[in-house]
Amino acid sequence: MVMKRIPARARCFSVLAGYLLIAAGCAPMLGIPWEVSLRETRQDQSDLLQQSRRWVASAGRVRARDRLSRQLPVQDEEGGFLESRIMATNADKSYVFPGSVATIPRAERSKIGVYFVLGFNQHKGRSGPIIRRTVDQMCALGYRARLIDVGSRRMAQEDALLIANVLRQDLPQVDKAVLLGFSRGSADIVHFWLGPAHQLPASELAKIKIWANFAGVIRGSEVARWGAVGETPLAWVLRFVINLRERNLRMLPIDLASISYDRWEYPGRRFPKSVRKNILVINFVVIPDGSDGWAVLDPQFKFLARNAAEEAVQQGRVIGPCDGLVESAASILPPHTGIKQWIVRVKGNHLILGGNYCNGRLVAPQYHQGRAARLESGGQMMDDFLRALPKSLLE
């Protein structure tokens, strides 16, 4: 059989068509689809997210960062109570606060559900293996721990439905529950609370006593917005690299868009009444640590955030102090939710395990001790957390 040679013109056309298909997948979205129903944002002096952006515009990024750090404890119901306890357990690995979660008898821990949600890169990158190892360590301590396995490139709305389905099946098996959101996983949980959570039985939902977020995307990520709609060459490259990593060169960045807006700013969105008065939200907030007001531990985060901020200015937007992916003030609840909130500050960048507490001590020393030790760093942070967290919160 004789193979016919493809004409040069046809080959060029095929290559060009391939490049166009790739470019189509890397093209910016025209906007964030859900913002068509966004209500007009009112000026609110108690909203640190709004305030931090104004401080950047008026006083510069360094002074805005420092002012925000001082104001965060004001948003804490207990004025930094847990932060001080965690710094104590972090400094002395043998100390256990009397009446902390760590003192719960092992026989009782199997009835406490601990649900982890990471979001992006659950199967790849640095964070996924660490979180999976941390889940295993929590199980070894006797807790009913589980990683809710959301997809890497799905929308937050889709992940919220998955979270609801898992909890619908699992909550009847426990007496108390804790939700833990990491990075984008916190955005998934926000979408869960303001959407499909309302379809779960109130008696089961009320078992969730603590919702903790670690560098959580609570109110949207301006860097993710830039990744979805940015028009600079770097934004195009970012979309291409993400698609290449996921082996889907034609995928639009709808997943980035789904975490790039403030879900709380929509009419008719309410936190479930059966939970609001009894749940505690604990937010670990990362304050950028660089002398220029940017996070410096990981140069990639700083590079992306600075480019996102520069393009945002051209669109009339200001990005406040930012850990490299999410604004620090976007990692706490908006005002007037009626939900009790505690705040723990960390200095560093979005990779919270690599940061420092306000006393200068490393959050997880093992994170800096090589790849093998790094896998244990999530458990190291959780150990400090459990020895500091009052068990009365689960009663």
C-alpha positions as a Markdown table, in Angstrom:
| # | Residue | x | y | z |
|---|---|---|---|---|
| 1 | Met | 0.0 | 0.0 | 0.0 |
| 2 | Val | 1.4 | 3.4 | -1.0 |
| 3 | Met | 0.9 | 6.2 | 1.5 |
| 4 | Lys | 0.0 | 9.5 | -0.1 |
| 5 | Arg | 2.2 | 12.4 | 0.9 |
| 6 | Ile | 0.2 | 15.2 | 2.6 |
| 7 | Pro | 0.7 | 18.5 | 0.6 |
| 8 | Ala | 2.8 | 21.1 | 2.4 |
| 9 | Arg | -0.1 | 23.6 | 2.3 |
| 10 | Ala | -2.4 | 21.1 | 4.1 |
| 11 | Arg | 0.2 | 20.4 | 6.7 |
| 12 | Cys | 0.6 | 24.1 | 7.4 |
| 13 | Phe | -3.1 | 24.4 | 7.7 |
| 14 | Ser | -3.3 | 21.5 | 10.1 |
| 15 | Val | -0.6 | 23.0 | 12.3 |
| 16 | Leu | -2.3 | 26.4 | 12.2 |
| 17 | Ala | -5.6 | 24.9 | 13.2 |
| 18 | Gly | -4.0 | 23.1 | 16.1 |
| 19 | Tyr | -2.5 | 26.4 | 17.4 |
| 20 | Leu | -5.8 | 28.1 | 17.0 |
| 21 | Leu | -7.5 | 25.4 | 19.1 |
| 22 | Ile | -4.9 | 25.8 | 21.8 |
| 23 | Ala | -5.2 | 29.6 | 21.7 |
| 24 | Ala | -8.9 | 29.3 | 22.0 |
| 25 | Gly | -8.5 | 27.3 | 25.2 |
| 26 | Cys | -6.0 | 29.9 | 26.6 |
| 27 | Ala | -8.1 | 32.9 | 25.6 |
| 28 | Pro | -9.4 | 35.1 | 28.4 |
| 29 | Met | -13.0 | 34.9 | 29.4 |
| 30 | Leu | -15.0 | 38.0 | 28.6 |
| 31 | Gly | -16.1 | 38.4 | 32.2 |
| 32 | Ile | -17.1 | 36.5 | 35.3 |
| 33 | Pro | -20.5 | 35.0 | 34.3 |
| 34 | Trp | -22.1 | 35.1 | 37.7 |
| 35 | Glu | -21.4 | 38.8 | 38.2 |
| 36 | Val | -24.4 | 39.8 | 36.1 |
| 37 | Ser | -26.6 | 39.2 | 39.2 |
| 38 | Leu | -24.1 | 40.8 | 41.6 |
| 39 | Arg | -25.7 | 43.4 | 43.9 |
| 40 | Glu | -24.1 | 46.8 | 44.2 |
| 41 | Thr | -21.4 | 46.8 | 46.9 |
| 42 | Arg | -22.0 | 49.4 | 49.6 |
| 43 | Gln | -19.2 | 51.2 | 51.3 |
| 44 | Asp | -18.8 | 49.6 | 54.7 |
| 45 | Gln | -16.2 | 50.8 | 57.2 |
| 46 | Ser | -16.2 | 47.5 | 59.0 |
| 47 | Asp | -15.3 | 45.6 | 55.9 |
| 48 | Leu | -11.5 | 45.0 | 56.1 |
| 49 | Leu | -11.4 | 43.9 | 52.5 |
| 50 | Gln | -12.7 | 47.2 | 51.3 |
| 51 | Gln | -10.6 | 49.1 | 53.8 |
| 52 | Ser | -7.3 | 47.2 | 52.9 |
| 53 | Arg | -7.8 | 48.1 | 49.2 |
| 54 | Arg | -8.3 | 51.8 | 50.1 |
| 55 | Trp | -5.2 | 51.7 | 52.3 |
| 56 | Val | -3.1 | 50.3 | 49.5 |
| 57 | Ala | -4.3 | 53.1 | 47.2 |
| 58 | Ser | -3.8 | 55.9 | 49.7 |
| 59 | Ala | -0.8 | 54.8 | 51.9 |
| 60 | Gly | 1.0 | 52.2 | 49.8 |
| 61 | Arg | 1.3 | 48.4 | 50.1 |
| 62 | Val | 3.6 | 48.1 | 53.1 |
| 63 | Arg | 1.6 | 50.5 | 55.4 |
| 64 | Ala | -1.6 | 48.9 | 54.2 |
| 65 | Arg | -0.2 | 45.4 | 55.1 |
| 66 | Asp | 0.9 | 46.5 | 58.6 |
| 67 | Arg | -2.4 | 48.3 | 59.3 |
| 68 | Leu | -4.4 | 45.3 | 58.2 |
| 69 | Ser | -2.4 | 43.0 | 60.5 |
| 70 | Arg | -3.2 | 45.3 | 63.5 |
| 71 | Gln | -6.9 | 45.4 | 62.6 |
| 72 | Leu | -7.4 | 41.6 | 62.1 |
| 73 | Pro | -7.6 | 40.8 | 65.8 |
| 74 | Val | -10.5 | 43.3 | 66.1 |
| 75 | Gln | -12.5 | 41.0 | 63.8 |
| 76 | Asp | -11.8 | 38.1 | 66.2 |
| 77 | Glu | -14.6 | 37.4 | 68.7 |
| 78 | Glu | -12.0 | 36.6 | 71.4 |
| 79 | Gly | -9.3 | 39.1 | 70.4 |
| 80 | Gly | -6.6 | 36.6 | 69.4 |
| 81 | Phe | -7.4 | 33.9 | 72.0 |
| 82 | Leu | -6.6 | 30.9 | 69.8 |
| 83 | Glu | -3.7 | 32.6 | 68.1 |
| 84 | Ser | -1.9 | 33.0 | 71.5 |
| 85 | Arg | -2.7 | 29.4 | 72.4 |
| 86 | Ile | -1.4 | 28.0 | 69.1 |
| 87 | Met | 1.8 | 30.0 | 69.5 |
| 88 | Ala | 2.2 | 28.4 | 72.9 |
| 89 | Thr | 1.7 | 24.8 | 71.7 |
| 90 | Asn | 3.9 | 25.5 | 68.6 |
| 91 | Ala | 6.7 | 26.7 | 70.9 |
| 92 | Asp | 6.4 | 23.7 | 73.3 |
| 93 | Lys | 5.5 | 20.5 | 71.4 |
| 94 | Ser | 4.9 | 18.6 | 74.7 |
| 95 | Tyr | 2.4 | 21.1 | 76.1 |
| 96 | Val | -1.3 | 20.2 | 76.0 |
| 97 | Phe | -3.8 | 22.8 | 77.1 |
| 98 | Pro | -6.1 | 21.3 | 79.7 |
| 99 | Gly | -9.5 | 20.7 | 78.1 |
| 100 | Ser | -8.2 | 20.8 | 74.6 |
| 101 | Val | -9.4 | 18.6 | 71.7 |
| 102 | Ala | -6.2 | 16.6 | 72.1 |
| 103 | Thr | -7.4 | 15.4 | 75.6 |
| 104 | Ile | -10.5 | 13.8 | 74.1 |
| 105 | Pro | -10.3 | 10.0 | 74.9 |
| 106 | Arg | -9.4 | 8.0 | 71.9 |
| 107 | Ala | -12.6 | 5.9 | 72.3 |
| 108 | Glu | -14.7 | 9.0 | 71.6 |
| 109 | Arg | -12.7 | 10.3 | 68.6 |
| 110 | Ser | -14.3 | 7.8 | 66.1 |
| 111 | Lys | -17.5 | 9.7 | 66.4 |
| 112 | Ile | -15.9 | 13.0 | 65.4 |
| 113 | Gly | -15.9 | 13.6 | 61.7 |
| 114 | Val | -13.0 | 15.7 | 60.3 |
| 115 | Tyr | -13.5 | 16.6 | 56.6 |
| 116 | Phe | -10.7 | 18.1 | 54.5 |
| 117 | Val | -11.3 | 20.0 | 51.3 |
| 118 | Leu | -8.2 | 21.2 | 49.3 |
| 119 | Gly | -9.5 | 22.1 | 45.9 |
| 120 | Phe | -6.8 | 22.6 | 43.3 |
| 121 | Asn | -4.0 | 20.2 | 43.0 |
| 122 | Gln | -5.3 | 17.5 | 45.2 |
| 123 | His | -3.5 | 14.9 | 43.1 |
| 124 | Lys | -0.5 | 17.0 | 41.9 |
| 125 | Gly | 1.8 | 19.7 | 43.2 |
| 126 | Arg | 3.1 | 20.2 | 46.8 |
| 127 | Ser | -0.1 | 20.5 | 48.8 |
| 128 | Gly | -2.0 | 17.3 | 47.8 |
| 129 | Pro | 0.5 | 14.7 | 49.2 |
| 130 | Ile | 0.8 | 16.7 | 52.4 |
| 131 | Ile | -3.0 | 16.9 | 52.9 |
| 132 | Arg | -3.4 | 13.2 | 52.2 |
| 133 | Arg | -0.7 | 12.4 | 54.7 |
| 134 | Thr | -2.4 | 14.6 | 57.3 |
| 135 | Val | -5.7 | 12.8 | 56.8 |
| 136 | Asp | -3.9 | 9.5 | 57.4 |
| 137 | Gln | -2.4 | 10.9 | 60.6 |
| 138 | Met | -5.8 | 12.1 | 61.8 |
| 139 | Cys | -7.2 | 8.6 | 61.2 |
| 140 | Ala | -4.3 | 7.1 | 63.1 |
| 141 | Leu | -5.3 | 9.3 | 66.1 |
| 142 | Gly | -8.7 | 7.8 | 66.0 |
| 143 | Tyr | -10.7 | 10.5 | 64.3 |
| 144 | Arg | -13.1 | 9.7 | 61.4 |
| 145 | Ala | -11.1 | 11.8 | 59.0 |
| 146 | Arg | -11.7 | 12.0 | 55.2 |
| 147 | Leu | -10.5 | 14.0 | 52.3 |
| 148 | Ile | -13.4 | 15.1 | 50.1 |
| 149 | Asp | -12.0 | 14.3 | 46.7 |
| 150 | Val | -13.1 | 17.3 | 44.6 |
| 151 | Gly | -11.9 | 17.5 | 40.9 |
| 152 | Ser | -8.9 | 19.6 | 40.0 |
| 153 | Arg | -10.6 | 21.7 | 37.2 |
| 154 | Arg | -14.2 | 21.8 | 38.2 |
| 155 | Met | -16.2 | 24.8 | 39.3 |
| 156 | Ala | -16.7 | 25.7 | 42.9 |
| 157 | Gln | -20.4 | 25.2 | 42.4 |
| 158 | Glu | -19.8 | 21.6 | 41.3 |
| 159 | Asp | -17.5 | 20.9 | 44.2 |
| 160 | Ala | -20.2 | 22.3 | 46.6 |
| 161 | Leu | -22.6 | 19.6 | 45.4 |
| 162 | Leu | -20.0 | 16.9 | 45.9 |
| 163 | Ile | -19.4 | 18.2 | 49.5 |
| 164 | Ala | -23.1 | 18.1 | 50.2 |
| 165 | Asn | -23.4 | 14.5 | 48.9 |
| 166 | Val | -20.5 | 13.3 | 51.0 |
| 167 | Leu | -21.8 | 15.0 | 54.2 |
| 168 | Arg | -25.3 | 13.7 | 53.5 |
| 169 | Gln | -24.0 | 10.2 | 53.7 |
| 170 | Asp | -21.3 | 10.7 | 56.4 |
| 171 | Leu | -22.8 | 13.0 | 59.0 |
| 172 | Pro | -25.3 | 10.3 | 60.2 |
| 173 | Gln | -22.3 | 8.2 | 61.2 |
| 174 | Val | -20.8 | 10.9 | 63.6 |
| 175 | Asp | -21.9 | 12.9 | 66.6 |
| 176 | Lys | -19.8 | 16.0 | 65.9 |
| 177 | Ala | -18.0 | 17.3 | 62.8 |
| 178 | Val | -15.3 | 19.7 | 61.7 |
| 179 | Leu | -14.9 | 21.1 | 58.2 |
| 180 | Leu | -11.3 | 22.1 | 57.1 |
| 181 | Gly | -10.8 | 24.2 | 54.0 |
| 182 | Phe | -7.4 | 24.8 | 52.4 |
| 183 | Ser | -6.9 | 27.5 | 49.8 |
| 184 | Arg | -9.5 | 27.0 | 47.0 |
| 185 | Gly | -11.2 | 24.3 | 49.1 |
| 186 | Ser | -12.5 | 27.1 | 51.3 |
| 187 | Ala | -14.3 | 28.7 | 48.3 |
| 188 | Asp | -15.9 | 25.3 | 47.6 |
| 189 | Ile | -17.1 | 25.2 | 51.2 |
| 190 | Val | -18.5 | 28.8 | 51.0 |
| 191 | His | -20.5 | 27.7 | 47.9 |
| 192 | Phe | -21.7 | 24.7 | 49.9 |
| 193 | Trp | -22.9 | 26.8 | 52.8 |
| 194 | Leu | -24.7 | 29.3 | 50.7 |
| 195 | Gly | -26.2 | 26.7 | 48.4 |
| 196 | Pro | -26.7 | 23.0 | 48.7 |
| 197 | Ala | -26.2 | 22.9 | 52.5 |
| 198 | His | -29.8 | 24.1 | 52.7 |
| 199 | Gln | -30.9 | 20.8 | 51.3 |
| 200 | Leu | -29.4 | 18.7 | 54.1 |
| 201 | Pro | -31.4 | 17.8 | 57.2 |
| 202 | Ala | -31.0 | 20.6 | 59.8 |
| 203 | Ser | -30.3 | 18.1 | 62.6 |
| 204 | Glu | -27.3 | 16.6 | 60.6 |
| 205 | Leu | -26.0 | 20.0 | 59.5 |
| 206 | Ala | -26.0 | 21.2 | 63.1 |
| 207 | Lys | -23.4 | 18.6 | 64.0 |
| 208 | Ile | -20.7 | 20.7 | 62.2 |
| 209 | Lys | -19.4 | 22.7 | 65.1 |
| 210 | Ile | -16.1 | 24.1 | 63.7 |
| 211 | Trp | -15.3 | 25.3 | 60.2 |
| 212 | Ala | -11.6 | 26.1 | 59.9 |
| 213 | Asn | -9.8 | 27.7 | 56.8 |
| 214 | Phe | -6.1 | 27.8 | 56.1 |
| 215 | Ala | -5.3 | 30.6 | 53.7 |
| 216 | Gly | -8.8 | 30.2 | 52.6 |
| 217 | Val | -10.5 | 31.8 | 49.5 |
| 218 | Ile | -13.4 | 33.0 | 51.5 |
| 219 | Arg | -14.4 | 36.0 | 49.5 |
| 220 | Gly | -12.9 | 35.3 | 46.1 |
| 221 | Ser | -9.4 | 35.6 | 44.6 |
| 222 | Glu | -8.4 | 38.6 | 42.5 |
| 223 | Val | -5.4 | 36.6 | 41.3 |
| 224 | Ala | -7.8 | 33.9 | 40.1 |
| 225 | Arg | -9.9 | 36.6 | 38.4 |
| 226 | Trp | -6.8 | 37.8 | 36.5 |
| 227 | Gly | -6.0 | 34.2 | 35.6 |
| 228 | Ala | -9.5 | 33.9 | 34.1 |
| 229 | Val | -10.0 | 37.3 | 32.4 |
| 230 | Gly | -6.4 | 38.7 | 32.2 |
| 231 | Glu | -5.3 | 39.8 | 28.8 |
| 232 | Thr | -1.6 | 40.2 | 29.3 |
| 233 | Pro | 0.8 | 37.7 | 27.7 |
| 234 | Leu | 1.6 | 36.3 | 31.2 |
| 235 | Ala | -2.1 | 35.6 | 31.8 |
| 236 | Trp | -2.2 | 33.7 | 28.5 |
| 237 | Val | 0.8 | 31.7 | 29.4 |
| 238 | Leu | -0.6 | 30.9 | 32.8 |
| 239 | Arg | -3.8 | 29.5 | 31.3 |
| 240 | Phe | -1.7 | 27.5 | 28.8 |
| 241 | Val | 0.5 | 26.0 | 31.5 |
| 242 | Ile | -2.5 | 25.0 | 33.6 |
| 243 | Asn | -4.2 | 23.4 | 30.6 |
| 244 | Leu | -1.0 | 21.6 | 29.7 |
| 245 | Arg | -0.6 | 20.3 | 33.2 |
| 246 | Glu | -4.2 | 18.9 | 33.1 |
| 247 | Arg | -3.8 | 17.7 | 29.5 |
| 248 | Asn | -6.8 | 19.7 | 28.3 |
| 249 | Leu | -5.4 | 22.4 | 26.1 |
| 250 | Arg | -8.9 | 23.6 | 25.0 |
| 251 | Met | -10.4 | 24.1 | 28.4 |
| 252 | Leu | -11.7 | 27.6 | 29.3 |
| 253 | Pro | -10.7 | 28.9 | 32.7 |
| 254 | Ile | -14.2 | 28.6 | 34.1 |
| 255 | Asp | -12.8 | 27.0 | 37.2 |
| 256 | Leu | -10.7 | 30.0 | 38.0 |
| 257 | Ala | -13.7 | 32.3 | 37.3 |
| 258 | Ser | -15.8 | 30.3 | 39.8 |
| 259 | Ile | -13.5 | 31.3 | 42.7 |
| 260 | Ser | -12.8 | 34.8 | 41.6 |
| 261 | Tyr | -15.9 | 36.6 | 42.9 |
| 262 | Asp | -17.4 | 37.2 | 46.3 |
| 263 | Arg | -20.2 | 34.7 | 46.8 |
| 264 | Trp | -21.4 | 36.5 | 49.9 |
| 265 | Glu | -22.3 | 39.6 | 47.8 |
| 266 | Tyr | -25.3 | 38.1 | 46.2 |
| 267 | Pro | -29.0 | 38.7 | 47.1 |
| 268 | Gly | -30.8 | 35.9 | 48.8 |
| 269 | Arg | -27.7 | 34.0 | 49.9 |
| 270 | Arg | -28.0 | 33.0 | 53.5 |
| 271 | Phe | -26.0 | 30.8 | 55.9 |
| 272 | Pro | -28.2 | 28.0 | 57.2 |
| 273 | Lys | -30.0 | 29.1 | 60.3 |
| 274 | Ser | -29.6 | 25.7 | 62.0 |
| 275 | Val | -25.8 | 26.3 | 62.0 |
| 276 | Arg | -25.2 | 30.1 | 62.2 |
| 277 | Lys | -25.5 | 30.6 | 65.9 |
| 278 | Asn | -23.6 | 27.5 | 67.0 |
| 279 | Ile | -20.7 | 27.1 | 64.6 |
| 280 | Leu | -17.3 | 28.7 | 65.1 |
| 281 | Val | -15.3 | 29.7 | 62.0 |
| 282 | Ile | -11.5 | 29.8 | 62.5 |
| 283 | Asn | -9.6 | 31.6 | 59.8 |
| 284 | Phe | -5.8 | 31.3 | 59.4 |
| 285 | Val | -4.9 | 34.4 | 57.5 |
| 286 | Val | -1.6 | 34.9 | 55.8 |
| 287 | Ile | 0.0 | 38.3 | 55.9 |
| 288 | Pro | 2.6 | 39.0 | 53.2 |
| 289 | Asp | 6.1 | 39.1 | 54.8 |
| 290 | Gly | 8.2 | 41.0 | 52.3 |
| 291 | Ser | 9.8 | 44.4 | 53.0 |
| 292 | Asp | 7.9 | 45.6 | 49.9 |
| 293 | Gly | 4.6 | 44.4 | 51.1 |
| 294 | Trp | 4.5 | 41.3 | 48.9 |
| 295 | Ala | 4.9 | 37.7 | 49.9 |
| 296 | Val | 8.5 | 36.6 | 49.2 |
| 297 | Leu | 9.0 | 33.0 | 50.3 |
| 298 | Asp | 7.9 | 31.6 | 46.9 |
| 299 | Pro | 8.9 | 33.9 | 44.0 |
| 300 | Gln | 6.2 | 32.5 | 41.8 |
| 301 | Phe | 3.4 | 33.7 | 44.0 |
| 302 | Lys | 4.9 | 37.2 | 44.2 |
| 303 | Phe | 5.4 | 37.3 | 40.4 |
| 304 | Leu | 1.8 | 36.3 | 39.7 |
| 305 | Ala | 0.2 | 38.5 | 42.3 |
| 306 | Arg | 2.2 | 41.6 | 41.2 |
| 307 | Asn | 1.2 | 41.1 | 37.6 |
| 308 | Ala | -2.4 | 40.6 | 38.5 |
| 309 | Ala | -2.4 | 43.8 | 40.6 |
| 310 | Glu | -0.8 | 45.8 | 37.7 |
| 311 | Glu | -3.5 | 44.7 | 35.2 |
| 312 | Ala | -6.2 | 45.2 | 37.8 |
| 313 | Val | -5.3 | 48.9 | 38.2 |
| 314 | Gln | -5.9 | 49.3 | 34.4 |
| 315 | Gln | -9.5 | 48.1 | 35.0 |
| 316 | Gly | -10.0 | 50.4 | 38.0 |
| 317 | Arg | -9.6 | 47.6 | 40.6 |
| 318 | Val | -7.1 | 47.5 | 43.5 |
| 319 | Ile | -5.7 | 44.3 | 45.1 |
| 320 | Gly | -5.2 | 44.6 | 48.8 |
| 321 | Pro | -2.3 | 43.0 | 50.8 |
| 322 | Cys | -2.1 | 39.5 | 49.2 |
| 323 | Asp | -0.5 | 36.2 | 50.1 |
| 324 | Gly | 0.2 | 35.5 | 46.4 |
| 325 | Leu | -3.2 | 34.0 | 45.5 |
| 326 | Val | -5.8 | 35.5 | 47.9 |
| 327 | Glu | -6.0 | 38.9 | 49.5 |
| 328 | Ser | -5.4 | 38.6 | 53.3 |
| 329 | Ala | -8.6 | 40.3 | 54.1 |
| 330 | Ala | -10.5 | 38.0 | 51.7 |
| 331 | Ser | -9.5 | 35.1 | 54.0 |
| 332 | Ile | -12.0 | 36.2 | 56.7 |
| 333 | Leu | -15.8 | 36.4 | 56.8 |
| 334 | Pro | -17.5 | 39.5 | 55.5 |
| 335 | Pro | -19.0 | 41.7 | 58.2 |
| 336 | His | -22.5 | 41.2 | 59.6 |
| 337 | Thr | -22.8 | 37.5 | 59.0 |
| 338 | Gly | -23.8 | 36.8 | 62.6 |
| 339 | Ile | -21.2 | 33.9 | 62.7 |
| 340 | Lys | -18.6 | 33.7 | 65.4 |
| 341 | Gln | -15.1 | 34.0 | 64.1 |
| 342 | Trp | -11.6 | 33.5 | 65.4 |
| 343 | Ile | -8.5 | 34.6 | 63.5 |
| 344 | Val | -4.9 | 33.3 | 63.5 |
| 345 | Arg | -2.4 | 35.4 | 61.7 |
| 346 | Val | 0.6 | 33.8 | 59.8 |
| 347 | Lys | 3.3 | 35.8 | 58.1 |
| 348 | Gly | 4.5 | 34.4 | 54.8 |
| 349 | Asn | 2.8 | 33.4 | 51.6 |
| 350 | His | -0.1 | 31.3 | 50.4 |
| 351 | Leu | 1.9 | 28.1 | 51.3 |
| 352 | Ile | 0.9 | 28.6 | 54.9 |
| 353 | Leu | 3.1 | 25.7 | 56.2 |
| 354 | Gly | 6.2 | 27.6 | 55.2 |
| 355 | Gly | 5.2 | 30.7 | 57.2 |
| 356 | Asn | 5.8 | 32.1 | 60.7 |
| 357 | Tyr | 3.4 | 33.0 | 63.5 |
| 358 | Cys | 3.5 | 36.5 | 64.8 |
| 359 | Asn | 6.1 | 35.5 | 67.4 |
| 360 | Gly | 8.5 | 34.7 | 64.6 |
| 361 | Arg | 8.4 | 30.9 | 65.1 |
| 362 | Leu | 7.9 | 28.6 | 62.1 |
| 363 | Val | 4.4 | 27.2 | 61.6 |
| 364 | Ala | 5.8 | 23.8 | 60.6 |
| 365 | Pro | 9.6 | 23.4 | 60.8 |
| 366 | Gln | 9.4 | 20.1 | 59.0 |
| 367 | Tyr | 8.2 | 21.9 | 55.9 |
| 368 | His | 11.7 | 23.3 | 55.5 |
| 369 | Gln | 13.6 | 20.0 | 56.1 |
| 370 | Gly | 13.4 | 18.3 | 52.7 |
| 371 | Arg | 10.8 | 16.4 | 50.8 |
| 372 | Ala | 10.3 | 13.5 | 53.2 |
| 373 | Ala | 9.9 | 15.7 | 56.2 |
| 374 | Arg | 7.6 | 18.1 | 54.3 |
| 375 | Leu | 5.0 | 15.3 | 54.1 |
| 376 | Glu | 4.8 | 15.4 | 57.9 |
| 377 | Ser | 4.4 | 19.2 | 58.1 |
| 378 | Gly | 0.6 | 19.2 | 57.8 |
| 379 | Gly | 0.4 | 16.9 | 60.8 |
| 380 | Gln | 2.8 | 19.1 | 62.7 |
| 381 | Met | 0.5 | 22.1 | 62.2 |
| 382 | Met | -2.6 | 20.1 | 63.1 |
| 383 | Asp | -0.9 | 18.8 | 66.3 |
| 384 | Asp | -0.3 | 22.3 | 67.5 |
| 385 | Phe | -3.9 | 23.2 | 66.5 |
| 386 | Leu | -5.5 | 20.2 | 68.4 |
| 387 | Arg | -3.5 | 20.8 | 71.6 |
| 388 | Ala | -4.7 | 24.5 | 71.6 |
| 389 | Leu | -8.3 | 24.1 | 70.5 |
| 390 | Pro | -10.8 | 23.9 | 73.4 |
| 391 | Lys | -12.8 | 20.7 | 73.2 |
| 392 | Ser | -15.9 | 22.5 | 74.6 |
| 393 | Leu | -16.4 | 23.8 | 71.1 |
| 394 | Leu | -17.4 | 20.3 | 70.1 |
| 395 | Glu | -19.9 | 19.9 | 72.8 |
